[in-house]
Amino acid sequence: MALHHLLIDQLVSHSLRFILLSPVLVVLLRSIYRILFHPLSHIPGPWLPACTSTWLNFHTWNGDECTTVHKLHLKYGSVVRTGPNDVDFADGEALNSIYEEKGGSRKASFYANFDIDGHKSIFSQVEPSERAPRAKAVLPLFSTGSLRAGSDTIYECVDRMLVRMKEEAKTGEPVNILNLTRRFAIDAVTAYLFDYSYGGLEETGSEMSASAMVNAFVAGGRFFCLPNWLMRLLQWSQEKLLPDDGVNTSIAKVDCFVASVVDRSRTDDKLKGNYPSRLVDSGISVSETRAQCKDLIAAGTDSTGMNLVMICFMLAKHPHIYGRLKREVLDLKGCRAELQSLPYLRGVIREGLRLSFANPSRLPRLVPPSGWTFKGTFLPAGTIVPCTPFEIHLNPEVFVDPYEFRPERWDRPTNEMNRDSIWFGLGTRQCIARNLATMELFCAVHRLVEENILDGARCCQEEIKILEWFNSKVKDEKIELVWSYVSSTESRDDFIKFTDCYHKNSTSRP
């Protein structure tokens, strides 16, 4: 009898050990498979990312994904394994196959993490057949002809920003120009596309009412590559356990604005042809139209605000560049029609887009069912294959001294430079509002220079530090300039002579 109980006790003990050790055994065997036998085991890279996607998700959440993966490329080469099913490319020759050829590869499923209010946006939609009618409905608004016709609307927003910038500059205190460029961006995108300005530049207070909503949108990029169910669980948990009244108030304010704009667009014939009316007229529900408009506000405010603030920062940091740009713009004598033909202005805009990293991290796509071979390396169907603007834009083999702000490099761009300029994405899925964003930058920089706004401005920080989420987040949410104005007795020519002298003697680097 005692032997019987002993056998039962040993059996129970072994069963419990087996149950407890089974998960460890499963993880161990899975890791061995992923490192040694997986179809991607021939791709170079460290063993930990090959074993678990937690490694990459941690660095994404931590905001150092781009710099961490960059170190892997320096060690392992231009093709590196960054996850069990992820392979990252630091080679511009891969761009065409991934993003452009035959319409580009399919977006990965976790783009659904950027769905908004229960609807897929034009950006997050994975199915081309579902995206196409929505994009087609609004594409005419982004044509060159439409943008030229609506340039006065954009310039009105620019001029309101300049008035506010002048007022704040005169205090002698540091001015957070990130706050001002965001206010301009939200007003420009809404005034042009909705026929109603959000009014960010007219709001008083140090923070715009929509800022918390935009920041929440940006912060969602921390969880970009998580499974959608886990992303939703985290969002729900945060809303329930850690509610933020400031964010909720901001979202409610934007929701109210969007609802009002969409309702007016449905009933006012004068608004026919604007962004929301085009969506509704194409058969899109009112609920989805509101979501599409809200998504456009969040993305447009953050990206254009970041691109413009980088240009302002660099012009203030490098007076010789500002001086050369001023000479070119002033020679134009206010002729807006020739604005985008100015070579140095165009170089300043492109260099600002290259270094702003409004969207620095992965643009993931899936290898098609037939698989893909790149320079002798075969990747099986379903492999996630991103390129990052951070990696591509800082490639020293394409952009000499890549960390330097050098507009003159665009005087004679190489084929590789043009190929690797992916600040708005590539192919059929590149940013639908890229022409509008570019027009906003040209108009804003033109008037900043024409009105001498940056005369006497200097940077309050040596560099701009960001969290490398899908939409970058500026640390401390501040990019500040302070003004020490050039004396009123000094002429514009005197200022230009000063900047020429600075250029000859300067050894500063960004």
NORZI-V303043 format. One record per residue. N is the residue number from 1. OMEGA is omega in whole degrees, 0 to 359 (* if undefined). Layout:
BEGIN
N_OMEGA, N_OMEGA
END
This chain:
BEGIN
1_179, 2_179, 3_179, 4_180, 5_179, 6_179, 7_179, 8_179, 9_179, 10_178, 11_178, 12_181, 13_179, 14_179, 15_180, 16_178, 17_180, 18_180, 19_182, 20_183, 21_183, 22_179, 23_179, 24_180, 25_179, 26_180, 27_181, 28_181, 29_178, 30_180, 31_178, 32_179, 33_183, 34_181, 35_190, 36_190, 37_181, 38_178, 39_178, 40_183, 41_179, 42_180, 43_181, 44_179, 45_179, 46_186, 47_185, 48_176, 49_179, 50_183, 51_188, 52_176, 53_180, 54_180, 55_182, 56_179, 57_178, 58_182, 59_174, 60_179, 61_184, 62_177, 63_177, 64_182, 65_187, 66_181, 67_178, 68_179, 69_177, 70_178, 71_177, 72_178, 73_178, 74_182, 75_189, 76_180, 77_188, 78_177, 79_185, 80_178, 81_183, 82_179, 83_179, 84_181, 85_185, 86_176, 87_184, 88_182, 89_174, 90_185, 91_182, 92_179, 93_179, 94_188, 95_184, 96_182, 97_184, 98_192, 99_188, 100_187, 101_181, 102_179, 103_179, 104_178, 105_183, 106_175, 107_178, 108_187, 109_185, 110_168, 111_176, 112_177, 113_175, 114_170, 115_184, 116_180, 117_177, 118_180, 119_172, 120_178, 121_175, 122_179, 123_188, 124_182, 125_180, 126_183, 127_180, 128_182, 129_178, 130_181, 131_190, 132_182, 133_179, 134_178, 135_182, 136_183, 137_187, 138_183, 139_180, 140_180, 141_183, 142_177, 143_180, 144_180, 145_180, 146_181, 147_177, 148_180, 149_182, 150_184, 151_179, 152_178, 153_180, 154_180, 155_177, 156_177, 157_177, 158_183, 159_176, 160_177, 161_182, 162_177, 163_181, 164_179, 165_178, 166_182, 167_181, 168_180, 169_184, 170_180, 171_183, 172_179, 173_176, 174_181, 175_177, 176_185, 177_174, 178_177, 179_182, 180_180, 181_175, 182_177, 183_178, 184_184, 185_181, 186_179, 187_182, 188_183, 189_180, 190_180, 191_182, 192_187, 193_184, 194_186, 195_175, 196_178, 197_177, 198_178, 199_180, 200_182, 201_178, 202_181, 203_175, 204_180, 205_184, 206_182, 207_178, 208_184, 209_181, 210_187, 211_182, 212_177, 213_179, 214_179, 215_177, 216_176, 217_180, 218_183, 219_176, 220_179, 221_176, 222_186, 223_189, 224_189, 225_175, 226_170, 227_187, 228_180, 229_180, 230_176, 231_180, 232_179, 233_179, 234_179, 235_180, 236_181, 237_180, 238_180, 239_183, 240_186, 241_182, 242_181, 243_181, 244_183, 245_180, 246_178, 247_181, 248_178, 249_180, 250_179, 251_180, 252_180, 253_179, 254_178, 255_180, 256_179, 257_182, 258_180, 259_180, 260_181, 261_181, 262_180, 263_179, 264_182, 265_180, 266_188, 267_184, 268_181, 269_180, 270_182, 271_178, 272_181, 273_176, 274_188, 275_181, 276_182, 277_178, 278_179, 279_180, 280_181, 281_179, 282_176, 283_179, 284_182, 285_179, 286_180, 287_180, 288_178, 289_177, 290_180, 291_179, 292_180, 293_179, 294_178, 295_179, 296_179, 297_183, 298_183, 299_182, 300_179, 301_184, 302_187, 303_180, 304_177, 305_181, 306_180, 307_182, 308_181, 309_177, 310_180, 311_178, 312_180, 313_183, 314_177, 315_177, 316_181, 317_184, 318_182, 319_180, 320_176, 321_178, 322_180, 323_179, 324_179, 325_181, 326_179, 327_182, 328_183, 329_182, 330_176, 331_179, 332_177, 333_172, 334_181, 335_184, 336_185, 337_183, 338_189, 339_186, 340_176, 341_181, 342_188, 343_183, 344_175, 345_178, 346_178, 347_178, 348_179, 349_182, 350_180, 351_175, 352_178, 353_181, 354_187, 355_184, 356_180, 357_173, 358_175, 359_190, 360_194, 361_190, 362_169, 363_194, 364_175, 365_181, 366_175, 367_183, 368_183, 369_181, 370_185, 371_184, 372_177, 373_179, 374_179, 375_176, 376_180, 377_182, 378_176, 379_183, 380_179, 381_176, 382_177, 383_178, 384_188, 385_178, 386_160, 387_179, 388_174, 389_179, 390_183, 391_185, 392_184, 393_181, 394_179, 395_184, 396_178, 397_179, 398_181, 399_181, 400_185, 401_192, 402_181, 403_180, 404_174, 405_185, 406_179, 407_183, 408_178, 409_181, 410_175, 411_178, 412_183, 413_176, 414_176, 415_180, 416_177, 417_178, 418_180, 419_188, 420_178, 421_188, 422_183, 423_175, 424_185, 425_182, 426_172, 427_184, 428_181, 429_176, 430_187, 431_183, 432_183, 433_185, 434_180, 435_177, 436_180, 437_179, 438_178, 439_178, 440_181, 441_179, 442_181, 443_183, 444_181, 445_177, 446_184, 447_176, 448_181, 449_182, 450_181, 451_176, 452_187, 453_185, 454_175, 455_178, 456_180, 457_174, 458_184, 459_178, 460_179, 461_184, 462_181, 463_178, 464_180, 465_184, 466_165, 467_191, 468_174, 469_180, 470_165, 471_184, 472_176, 473_177, 474_179, 475_183, 476_177, 477_179, 478_167, 479_192, 480_169, 481_173, 482_187, 483_166, 484_193, 485_171, 486_182, 487_182, 488_179, 489_178, 490_180, 491_177, 492_178, 493_178, 494_180, 495_180, 496_177, 497_178, 498_182, 499_176, 500_179, 501_178, 502_182, 503_183, 504_187, 505_187, 506_172, 507_183, 508_178, 509_181, 510_*
END
